[in-house]
Amino acid sequence: MSPIVTVDWLHEHIKANNVVVLDATIKKVGSSEEDSDNKYLIPNTRFFDLKNVFLDKNDEFPNTIPEENDFEEQVINLGVNIDSCIIIYDNIGTYSSPRAWWLFKVFGFHNVAVLNGGLPKWIQSGFEVADKYIEGFTKGNFTANLIQELVTNYQQVFENITSNENCTIDARSNERFLAKVPEPRKDLKGGHIPKSVSLPYTEVQEDGEMKPKEELIRMFDKINSENKKFICTCGSGITACILALALEITGKTNYSVYDGSWTEWASMPNLPIEK
């Protein structure tokens, strides 16, 4: 299916038997308070907990992908089946929902999409809201199958500095990329991975929605005219997935996400940093 759907599409299909609506909201990095709309939910929503469930709890870095069997078990607990149609949103717009979308892609599930514009767009359109998650659903029969090619580690990123075979794009703000402002995580060094290109995630969006396909194509072609594989990175693996979603929208599916991202890179003593 398409990597994004509109709120009109969801409103029309929300009562279909195989549609599963997931809220993947997390607090925005650098924000001091929760989004004002967080007391509302789209009806029939289940919570996809990126911060406490759908991550590797034993990893020293935040938000890294869980083990295959753990992901499968937790998705089964959400009542997801192999024939489900999963729609994911967040209450900021299109911020953390792409991370949940990417996780499903990583574990081999493709009938999944991000709600373009998320909860704010839903409310703006005047659609009904709820105040609590649904309960009482039965366990699903979801199966996970890790697609390793969608995940890049720091060794591969380091090797690319010399080989230059891939195009590494950084979703953080340009100010963070150039170390003009401190990183949100205390004591983390500033700067960027050598030979990476700054592409703030805000550049692929407008008013919380993804920009049109044609505009995204022009943007990516300007950065990567040789059509190399893209490696998406950011602070801790969340907004890199917004770039991955943008690439998917354009049909440029030769990409991966550096899961540890800048938090891992800047924490390791022997990796090069540019400013």
VMD Tcl script that draws the C-alpha trace (Angstrom):
set ca {
  {0.00 0.00 0.00}
  {0.99 3.65 -0.20}
  {3.35 4.70 2.62}
  {0.97 7.51 3.61}
  {-2.81 7.87 3.74}
  {-4.98 10.94 4.21}
  {-7.30 11.55 7.13}
  {-10.20 11.34 4.67}
  {-9.08 7.83 3.68}
  {-8.86 6.73 7.30}
  {-12.22 8.27 8.15}
  {-13.77 6.26 5.33}
  {-12.07 2.95 6.22}
  {-11.64 3.12 10.00}
  {-14.43 0.61 10.71}
  {-13.09 -2.03 8.29}
  {-12.45 -5.30 10.08}
  {-8.75 -5.48 9.20}
  {-7.84 -1.83 9.89}
  {-5.66 -1.38 12.98}
  {-5.02 2.20 14.14}
  {-1.90 2.77 16.23}
  {-0.84 5.88 18.14}
  {2.97 6.09 18.18}
  {3.22 9.45 19.91}
  {6.36 10.36 21.86}
  {7.47 13.65 23.35}
  {9.29 15.80 20.81}
  {13.04 16.08 21.42}
  {13.85 19.48 22.88}
  {10.26 20.30 23.82}
  {9.38 21.22 27.39}
  {5.76 20.16 27.38}
  {3.45 17.72 25.71}
  {1.46 18.62 22.62}
  {-1.81 20.35 23.44}
  {-3.82 17.76 21.51}
  {-2.46 14.78 23.45}
  {-5.65 14.36 25.48}
  {-7.45 13.36 22.27}
  {-7.22 10.17 20.24}
  {-8.54 8.94 16.94}
  {-11.34 6.41 17.61}
  {-10.39 2.70 17.68}
  {-6.78 3.50 18.57}
  {-4.27 1.17 20.23}
  {-1.05 2.51 21.77}
  {2.26 1.64 20.09}
  {4.76 2.43 22.86}
  {8.04 3.41 21.25}
  {9.72 4.47 24.48}
  {8.99 1.49 26.73}
  {8.04 -1.50 24.58}
  {9.15 -1.32 20.94}
  {12.88 -0.89 21.48}
  {15.89 -2.82 22.74}
  {15.61 -2.26 26.49}
  {19.15 -3.60 27.03}
  {20.88 -1.23 24.61}
  {22.83 1.70 26.03}
  {21.51 3.99 23.29}
  {17.89 5.17 23.01}
  {15.25 3.87 20.57}
  {17.29 1.05 19.01}
  {15.31 -1.73 17.34}
  {14.08 -4.65 19.46}
  {14.88 -8.27 18.85}
  {12.74 -9.95 16.20}
  {10.95 -12.27 18.61}
  {10.24 -9.43 21.06}
  {8.75 -7.27 18.31}
  {6.61 -10.15 17.10}
  {5.32 -10.93 20.58}
  {4.41 -7.34 21.39}
  {2.68 -6.76 18.05}
  {0.69 -9.96 18.56}
  {-0.36 -8.55 21.95}
  {-1.75 -5.51 20.11}
  {-4.08 -7.80 18.16}
  {-2.32 -7.36 14.80}
  {-2.77 -10.12 12.20}
  {-0.85 -10.99 9.07}
  {-3.73 -9.57 7.00}
  {-4.15 -6.37 9.04}
  {-3.97 -2.94 7.45}
  {-2.02 -0.79 9.92}
  {-2.38 3.00 10.04}
  {-0.01 4.84 12.38}
  {-0.27 8.41 13.64}
  {1.11 10.73 16.32}
  {-0.21 13.85 17.98}
  {2.46 16.20 16.63}
  {1.76 15.73 12.91}
  {4.20 13.38 11.24}
  {6.98 13.04 13.79}
  {7.33 9.70 15.60}
  {4.79 7.75 13.52}
  {7.35 7.16 10.73}
  {9.59 5.38 13.26}
  {6.81 2.89 14.02}
  {6.11 2.56 10.27}
  {9.79 1.84 9.62}
  {9.90 -0.79 12.37}
  {7.10 -2.71 10.69}
  {8.99 -2.47 7.38}
  {12.17 -3.71 9.06}
  {10.32 -6.73 10.36}
  {8.90 -7.62 6.98}
  {5.36 -6.19 7.20}
  {4.35 -3.98 4.26}
  {0.61 -3.33 4.65}
  {1.32 -0.32 6.84}
  {1.04 3.44 6.32}
  {1.51 6.71 8.17}
  {-1.47 9.02 8.61}
  {-0.29 12.17 6.85}
  {-0.62 15.09 9.24}
  {-1.56 12.82 12.14}
  {-3.96 13.79 14.91}
  {-3.76 17.56 14.26}
  {-4.97 17.06 10.68}
  {-7.72 14.68 11.90}
  {-8.98 17.28 14.39}
  {-8.64 20.09 11.84}
  {-10.89 18.10 9.51}
  {-13.60 17.99 12.16}
  {-13.63 14.23 12.62}
  {-14.75 12.52 15.84}
  {-12.18 12.00 18.59}
  {-11.95 9.62 21.54}
  {-10.45 9.99 25.01}
  {-9.11 6.49 25.65}
  {-7.51 3.55 23.87}
  {-9.60 0.55 22.91}
  {-9.30 -2.60 25.02}
  {-10.46 -6.18 24.90}
  {-9.08 -7.14 21.49}
  {-7.78 -10.68 21.01}
  {-4.15 -11.53 20.26}
  {-3.18 -11.54 16.61}
  {-1.17 -13.92 14.44}
  {1.46 -11.41 13.25}
  {4.84 -12.83 12.25}
  {8.11 -10.90 12.06}
  {10.87 -11.43 9.50}
  {13.86 -9.11 9.91}
  {15.04 -7.35 6.74}
  {18.60 -6.48 7.73}
  {19.23 -4.34 4.64}
  {17.00 -1.60 6.09}
  {19.28 -1.19 9.12}
  {22.80 0.26 9.07}
  {25.33 0.12 11.90}
  {28.19 2.45 12.78}
  {30.84 0.24 11.13}
  {29.04 0.49 7.79}
  {28.68 4.26 8.17}
  {32.38 4.55 9.04}
  {33.40 2.47 6.01}
  {31.31 4.71 3.79}
  {33.43 7.74 4.70}
  {36.21 6.14 2.66}
  {34.21 4.26 0.03}
  {31.66 7.04 -0.58}
  {29.32 4.39 -2.00}
  {26.29 5.69 -0.13}
  {24.77 9.11 0.54}
  {24.32 9.77 4.26}
  {21.60 12.32 5.07}
  {21.13 13.84 8.53}
  {17.62 14.79 9.67}
  {18.72 17.00 12.57}
  {18.55 20.79 12.28}
  {21.35 22.47 10.36}
  {22.39 24.21 13.57}
  {22.92 20.87 15.30}
  {24.64 19.48 12.20}
  {27.17 22.32 12.35}
  {27.44 22.24 16.16}
  {26.17 25.81 16.42}
  {23.74 24.76 19.16}
  {24.23 22.09 21.85}
  {22.74 18.65 21.45}
  {19.54 18.05 23.46}
  {21.21 15.11 25.22}
  {23.48 16.35 27.98}
  {27.24 16.07 27.39}
  {26.83 14.73 23.83}
  {29.34 16.20 21.41}
  {28.10 18.31 18.51}
  {28.86 18.08 14.81}
  {28.18 15.53 12.11}
  {29.42 12.39 10.41}
  {32.08 13.21 7.77}
  {30.70 13.36 4.20}
  {27.11 13.39 5.44}
  {24.63 15.93 4.10}
  {22.28 18.05 6.17}
  {18.61 17.51 5.32}
  {16.49 18.60 8.30}
  {13.29 16.58 8.50}
  {11.35 19.84 8.52}
  {12.46 20.35 4.91}
  {10.46 17.34 3.69}
  {7.31 18.52 5.48}
  {4.93 21.42 5.41}
  {2.52 22.10 8.28}
  {3.09 18.62 9.69}
  {2.37 16.83 6.41}
  {4.79 15.28 3.96}
  {5.54 17.40 0.91}
  {4.28 16.25 -2.52}
  {6.13 13.43 -4.27}
  {7.47 15.60 -7.10}
  {8.96 18.14 -4.70}
  {10.61 15.38 -2.66}
  {12.08 13.81 -5.80}
  {13.70 17.11 -6.80}
  {15.10 17.51 -3.29}
  {16.68 14.05 -3.17}
  {17.97 14.21 -6.75}
  {19.75 17.47 -5.94}
  {21.49 15.86 -2.97}
  {22.21 12.53 -4.63}
  {22.41 12.90 -8.42}
  {24.32 9.60 -8.75}
  {21.42 7.63 -7.25}
  {23.52 6.07 -4.51}
  {21.90 4.24 -1.63}
  {20.72 6.64 1.08}
  {21.64 6.17 4.74}
  {19.30 8.17 6.98}
  {20.54 9.38 10.35}
  {19.44 11.84 13.03}
  {19.81 12.20 16.81}
  {18.55 8.84 17.99}
  {16.77 7.12 15.10}
  {13.37 8.83 15.24}
  {13.43 11.64 12.66}
  {15.75 9.66 10.36}
  {12.64 7.59 9.69}
  {10.85 10.72 8.42}
  {13.51 10.90 5.70}
  {13.03 7.19 5.06}
  {9.29 7.79 4.67}
  {9.96 10.66 2.27}
  {12.21 8.39 0.20}
  {9.54 5.70 0.16}
  {6.99 8.24 -1.09}
  {9.26 9.04 -4.04}
  {9.81 5.39 -4.89}
  {13.48 5.60 -3.91}
  {13.49 2.43 -1.84}
  {17.27 1.93 -1.81}
  {17.79 3.30 1.69}
  {18.51 2.28 5.26}
  {18.43 3.91 8.68}
  {21.50 4.23 10.90}
  {19.77 3.04 14.04}
  {22.23 4.35 16.62}
  {22.46 7.69 14.81}
  {24.28 10.67 16.31}
  {23.81 9.55 19.92}
  {25.86 6.44 19.22}
  {28.34 8.07 16.84}
  {29.21 10.98 19.14}
  {29.46 8.69 22.18}
  {32.15 6.47 20.66}
  {35.67 7.78 21.31}
  {37.40 6.89 18.04}
  {34.90 7.93 15.39}
  {35.62 11.08 13.35}
  {33.45 14.18 13.76}
  {33.17 17.25 11.54}
  {31.70 20.61 12.49}
}
mol new
graphics top color blue
foreach p $ca { graphics top sphere $p radius 0.5 }
foreach p [lrange $ca 0 end-1] q [lrange $ca 1 end] { graphics top cylinder $p $q radius 0.2 }
display resetview
